[in-house]
């Protein structure tokens, strides 16, 4: 009878490094939630370094850190850095990750293009998942994926997508209103 255990890492050292990096990522998220973005950035970069050395660039766990770093850079207004991290996260997550993870990174990259004022590119990016899987544009929407046909586009710019009026209204007040006005 074969061993049903799934081994996620080829050796114990890489598994330990990834576990250590996950702890560091969680500490970074805590600092970010407290408003200490510089401290969070430092920790995310430490975690990224550990993961790159342990499992390489094309591993979903590395993409998790790249996505978190991209989200942080968006909050910090470091748009070029956010775009770089999120493009790498999307690339890996589209190939190797769960559909939800890929959809989250795609949405985050769409938000980068909103901030840059390129609503057409934001729309294109958000619609880029080959299986038409998306997440709601409201960051605080419960984590689930939707088929594109289940979401409604913002009537003003057609570049942000929502699961319902409640999420659209919340995102409008929190974020999208600023960028939707930039539509051409």
ABEGO torsion letter per residue (X at the ends): XBBABBBABABAAAAAAAAAAAAAAAAAAAAAAAGBAAAAAAAAAAAAAAAAAAAEAABAAAAAAAAAAAAAAAAAGBAAAAAAAAAAAAAAAAAABBAAAAAAAAAAAAAAAAAAGBAAAAAAAAAABAAGBBBBABAABBBBBBBAAABBBBAAAGABBBABAAAAAAAAAAAAAAAAAABX
